[in-house]
Amino acid sequence: MLNIALFGPPGAGKGTQAKKLAEKYNLTYISTGDILRREISEGTPLGMQAKTVIEQGGLVCDETIVQIIENSIKLNSDSNGILFDGFPRTYAQAYILDGLLLKMNTKLSCLLSLEVPKPELISRMILRAEKESRSDDKKEIIENRLREYDNKTVPVIDFYDQQGNYYPIDGIGSIDEVFERLTDTIEEILSQTLLNVVFFGPPGAGKGTQAKRLAKRFNLLYVSTGEMIRKEIADQTELGKIAQPYLETGDIVPDDIAIRLIERKISEHKNIKGFIFKGFPSTLVQAYILGGLLKKLETSVSVVVEVKTSTLQSLKRLTARSKTDKARTYDMDPETIIHRLEVFEQRGCKVAEFYKQQGKMVSFNGDTDEDALHEQISTTIEKAFKEIRK
């Protein structure tokens, strides 16, 4: 979700630019100024509370602002996020916005601040007063509004600057010139969004083959808990010694081992476009764990690729693999193979339901030709890239 706060002093051109940005990126447009003016014109209780304050050039109280925003945030099903125009205006409101977005399980992507010198602002607002007959654009009120901005709003910049999502934008120039600067910045922010793919399916479905090929194709970090655990066992590390009995019997290795290995893998790689997880999560608890691991990186699962195949096909593939140099210790015993398939059936259904409810699961027939399946999944991943960078 792309959530933007467009920031800047009165007269900086926020309203004009905000509407253009909302249209370009398909965002729900929330303008506290527009909403307050509508409330006032309709004579609502909230409008009457705000009228006197606005006419004097002051800032409406936070309680009133929160009420009108909560009443107005009604995202369309196809909306890609929210664009806030005129909020937050104070340090306290920055925390309030964080809380409002947290309720929606999202966060602010960036604060874009239009920078315009004070003489230019006064000149613009006086001209606007003549054209639109706005009572809040008289010279004395303009000067008071700018003082309010300097005293109460500028500290908001520090709040977002410390979070690393404050972006000053030169607000001088034509509407199109300023708009181009804004969109250039947004595109740069979107390009940094991570794509995270989970490969899900029974043992023998061919997840590893496809995941490795796709990780290379899309420049994503391949994270296989099974591969990492096998290396720990081969190196006879402490983690490997703990994990070995579980792997040999086809059981799921304790979660704390998987967590430590995934965290280590992630910490070793910087400046990547995202991750492909294979073999994790395999339980509902692990799905929650992965959500937490990704949240620490301020990201989340983008798409879950389910590779489906029959139990019989899995048995055939795993038995065939046991006769090659790619054989695993748990491939050698038919009873162990069957046990692994039973564990997947018992626990995997909850993982599948978890991601289906979030609308993130896309299923594929694992019996399809390898190259054809690769292209099918690639199309889904390309679509996911476009979705997260809208």
BELDA-V128823 format. One record per backbone hydrogen bond with DSSP energy under -0.5 kcal/mol. NH is the residue of the N-H (numbers start at 1). CO is the residue of the C=O. If there is no record, write none. Layout:
BEGIN
NH CO
NH CO
END
This chain:
BEGIN
2 80
3 1
4 2
4 82
5 110
6 4
6 84
7 5
7 112
9 114
12 9
17 13
18 14
19 15
20 16
21 17
22 18
23 19
24 20
25 21
26 22
27 22
28 81
29 27
30 28
30 83
31 29
32 30
32 85
33 85
35 31
36 32
37 33
38 34
39 35
40 36
41 37
42 38
43 40
44 39
48 44
49 45
50 46
51 47
52 48
54 50
55 51
56 52
56 53
57 54
58 53
65 61
66 62
67 63
68 64
69 65
70 66
71 67
72 68
72 69
73 69
74 72
79 76
80 26
82 2
83 28
84 4
84 82
85 30
85 83
86 6
86 84
91 152
94 90
95 91
96 92
97 93
98 94
99 95
100 96
101 97
102 98
103 99
104 100
104 101
105 102
106 101
109 3
110 3
111 165
112 5
112 110
113 111
113 167
114 7
114 112
115 113
115 169
116 114
121 117
122 118
123 119
124 120
125 121
126 122
127 123
128 124
129 125
130 126
131 127
132 128
133 129
137 134
138 135
142 138
143 139
144 140
145 141
146 142
147 143
148 144
149 145
150 146
151 147
152 148
153 148
153 149
154 149
156 153
157 153
157 154
158 154
159 155
160 156
161 157
162 158
163 159
164 160
164 161
165 160
167 111
169 113
171 115
178 174
179 175
180 176
181 177
182 178
183 179
184 180
185 181
186 182
187 183
188 184
189 185
190 186
191 187
192 188
192 189
193 190
195 273
196 194
197 195
197 275
198 303
199 277
200 198
200 305
205 202
210 206
211 207
212 208
213 209
214 210
215 211
216 212
217 213
218 214
219 215
219 216
220 215
221 274
222 220
223 221
223 276
224 222
225 223
225 278
228 224
229 225
230 226
231 227
232 228
233 229
234 230
235 231
236 233
237 232
241 237
242 238
243 239
244 240
245 241
246 243
247 243
248 244
249 245
250 246
250 247
251 246
257 254
258 254
259 255
260 256
261 257
262 258
263 259
264 260
265 261
266 262
267 263
268 264
269 266
273 219
275 195
276 221
277 197
278 223
278 276
279 199
287 283
288 284
289 285
290 286
291 287
292 288
293 289
294 290
295 291
296 292
297 294
298 295
299 294
302 196
303 196
304 360
305 198
305 303
306 304
306 362
307 200
307 305
308 306
308 364
314 310
315 311
316 312
317 313
318 314
319 315
320 316
321 317
322 318
323 320
324 321
327 324
331 328
332 329
334 332
337 333
338 334
339 335
340 336
341 337
342 338
343 339
344 340
345 341
346 342
347 343
348 344
349 345
350 347
351 347
352 348
353 349
354 350
355 351
356 352
357 353
358 354
359 356
360 355
361 355
362 304
364 306
366 308
366 364
368 365
373 369
374 370
375 371
376 372
377 373
378 374
379 375
380 376
381 377
382 378
383 379
384 380
385 381
386 382
387 383
388 384
389 385
390 387
END
